[in-house]
Amino acid sequence: MTPEEILKKLQELIGEQFATAPEEITMETSFEEDLGADSVDLVELVMAMEEEFDIGEVQEDELTELKTVGDIVQFLSGKLSK
């Protein structure tokens, strides 16, 4: 799966969860600053990602590095290429 395909799926997931238009979500979108996400929001998003991308359980220490949509695209690209 290409980074562009991952981004498209993430835009839909994030758009649903944060009631935001998917086209407004970019690689630079910050979860805390742009979407107002808290830790519960992020856990819910990760659970949706685990299911959508079938990547297994994401470890908590991996989550601390994921600040923007681009971070998650890179993270998923690495997971899906294994």
Secondary structure, 3 states (H helix, E strand, C coil): CCHHHHHHHHHHHHHHHHCCCHHHCCCCCECCCCCCCCHHHHHHHHHHHHHHHCCCCCCHHHHCCCCEHHHHHHHHHHHHCC
